[in-house]
Amino acid sequence: MVILWLIVMGVFVIVEIFTNAFFAIFVAFGAILALLCSLIGAPFVVQLVIFVIGSVGTVLSLRKRILNRFKVPYYKRLISGIDGLVGTDGITTRVIQNNILPGRVRIHGENWMAITYDKAPIENSQKVTVVAVENGKLVVSKVEELN
C-alpha cells in the first residue's frame, strides 16, 4: 500500500502544480497521512478513512485561512476585450471632436472608437490614455508631454 499512497500523493502534487485552485495539495497531505498509517501496519480501511478525513479536514480547516493569509482570492476576474484596455496608452488616428462625434485611437495595432474624458477635442497623432469604457467606446485623456 505504500506504493499506492506515494502514487496518489505524487499525482495530486503534480495536479497542484498545474492548477491554481490550491486544493490538490491538501489531498496530497491526506495521502501522506495514509502513507504513514500504511508504514505502521494499519489495515487498508483505516488508511482510506485517514486519507478521506485528512484530505477533507485540511481543505475545510486550512484552505480558506491560508488563502486569506496570503491575500490570494478564490478567483481573479479576467479582464479582457475592450475593458482590458483601461490604463493603456494609444495614439489618435482621427481627431476626436467631441463626445457626439467620436474619433479613433490605435492601441496594440487595433483601431478603436474614442471620446474624450473632459469633452475637449484631441488632435490627430496625439498620445492618449484610456481612462474608462463607455457604451463600447474608449474614454480617453490626452497625455501631457513633459518638456
C-alpha positions as CSV (number, residue, x, y, z in Angstrom):
1,M,0.0,0.0,0.0
2,V,3.0,2.3,0.4
3,I,3.4,2.5,-3.4
4,L,-0.3,3.3,-3.8
5,W,-0.1,6.3,-1.4
6,L,3.1,7.5,-3.0
7,I,1.5,7.5,-6.4
8,V,-1.7,9.2,-5.1
9,M,0.5,11.9,-3.4
10,G,2.6,12.4,-6.5
11,V,-0.4,12.7,-8.8
12,F,-2.0,15.3,-6.6
13,V,1.2,17.3,-6.2
14,I,1.5,17.4,-10.0
15,V,-2.1,18.4,-10.3
16,E,-1.5,21.3,-7.8
17,I,1.5,22.5,-9.8
18,F,-0.6,22.8,-13.0
19,T,-3.7,24.3,-11.5
20,N,-4.3,27.4,-9.4
21,A,-7.1,26.1,-7.3
22,F,-5.0,25.4,-4.2
23,F,-6.9,22.3,-3.5
24,A,-4.9,19.2,-4.6
25,I,-2.1,19.9,-2.1
26,F,-4.5,19.1,0.7
27,V,-5.4,15.8,-0.9
28,A,-1.7,15.0,-1.2
29,F,-1.4,15.7,2.5
30,G,-4.2,13.2,3.1
31,A,-2.2,10.7,1.1
32,I,0.9,11.4,3.3
33,L,-1.2,10.6,6.4
34,A,-2.5,7.4,4.8
35,L,1.1,6.5,3.8
36,L,2.2,6.9,7.5
37,C,-0.7,4.6,8.6
38,S,0.5,2.1,6.0
39,L,4.0,2.2,7.3
40,I,2.9,1.4,10.8
41,G,0.8,-1.5,9.5
42,A,-2.7,-0.2,9.7
43,P,-5.4,-2.0,7.7
44,F,-6.3,-0.6,4.3
45,V,-9.8,0.5,5.5
46,V,-8.2,2.6,8.3
47,Q,-5.7,4.1,5.7
48,L,-8.6,5.0,3.5
49,V,-10.6,6.6,6.3
50,I,-7.5,8.6,7.4
51,F,-6.9,9.7,3.8
52,V,-10.5,11.0,3.4
53,I,-10.6,12.6,6.8
54,G,-7.1,14.2,6.3
55,S,-8.0,15.5,2.9
56,V,-11.4,16.9,3.7
57,G,-10.4,18.1,7.1
58,T,-7.4,20.1,5.8
59,V,-9.4,21.6,2.9
60,L,-12.2,22.7,5.3
61,S,-9.9,23.9,8.1
62,L,-6.8,25.3,6.4
63,R,-7.5,26.3,2.8
64,K,-9.5,29.5,3.5
65,R,-7.2,30.6,6.3
66,I,-4.1,30.1,4.1
67,L,-5.7,31.9,1.1
68,N,-6.7,34.8,3.4
69,R,-3.2,34.9,4.9
70,F,-1.6,35.4,1.6
71,K,-4.4,37.5,0.2
72,V,-4.9,35.2,-2.7
73,P,-8.5,35.5,-4.0
74,Y,-10.5,32.4,-4.7
75,Y,-10.6,33.6,-8.3
76,K,-9.4,36.6,-10.2
77,R,-11.7,38.3,-12.6
78,L,-10.1,38.1,-16.0
79,I,-10.4,41.4,-17.7
80,S,-10.2,41.1,-21.5
81,G,-11.5,42.7,-24.6
82,I,-12.3,46.4,-24.6
83,D,-12.4,46.5,-20.7
84,G,-8.7,45.3,-20.7
85,L,-7.6,48.5,-22.4
86,V,-8.3,50.8,-19.4
87,G,-4.9,52.3,-18.4
88,T,-3.4,51.7,-21.8
89,D,-1.8,54.4,-23.9
90,G,-2.6,54.9,-27.6
91,I,-2.3,57.3,-30.5
92,T,-5.2,59.2,-32.0
93,T,-5.7,58.3,-35.7
94,R,-8.7,60.5,-36.3
95,V,-9.4,63.8,-34.5
96,I,-11.8,63.4,-31.5
97,Q,-14.1,66.4,-32.0
98,N,-16.4,66.0,-29.0
99,N,-18.4,63.2,-27.4
100,I,-21.1,63.2,-30.1
101,L,-18.6,62.8,-32.9
102,P,-16.1,60.2,-31.7
103,G,-12.6,59.9,-33.1
104,R,-10.3,56.9,-33.5
105,V,-7.4,55.6,-31.3
106,R,-4.8,53.0,-32.2
107,I,-3.9,50.7,-29.4
108,H,-1.9,47.4,-29.8
109,G,-2.4,47.6,-33.6
110,E,-6.2,47.9,-33.4
111,N,-8.3,51.0,-34.1
112,W,-11.0,51.8,-31.5
113,M,-13.7,54.5,-31.4
114,A,-12.9,57.0,-28.7
115,I,-14.4,60.0,-26.9
116,T,-12.7,62.4,-24.6
117,Y,-12.8,62.4,-20.9
118,D,-13.0,66.2,-20.5
119,K,-15.0,66.8,-23.7
120,A,-12.1,68.9,-25.2
121,P,-11.0,68.0,-28.7
122,I,-7.9,66.0,-29.2
123,E,-5.9,66.4,-32.5
124,N,-4.6,63.6,-34.7
125,S,-1.4,61.8,-33.7
126,Q,-1.7,62.7,-30.0
127,K,-0.8,60.3,-27.2
128,V,-3.8,59.4,-25.1
129,T,-4.5,57.2,-22.1
130,V,-7.7,55.1,-21.8
131,V,-9.4,56.1,-18.6
132,A,-12.7,54.2,-19.0
133,V,-15.1,52.4,-21.4
134,E,-18.5,53.8,-22.1
135,N,-21.1,52.2,-24.4
136,G,-18.4,50.3,-26.4
137,K,-16.2,53.4,-26.9
138,L,-12.9,54.2,-25.2
139,V,-12.9,57.3,-23.0
140,V,-9.5,58.8,-23.4
141,S,-7.5,61.7,-21.8
142,K,-4.6,63.4,-23.6
143,V,-1.2,62.6,-22.1
144,E,0.7,65.8,-21.3
145,E,4.3,65.6,-22.5
146,L,7.0,66.8,-20.1
147,N,9.5,69.2,-21.7
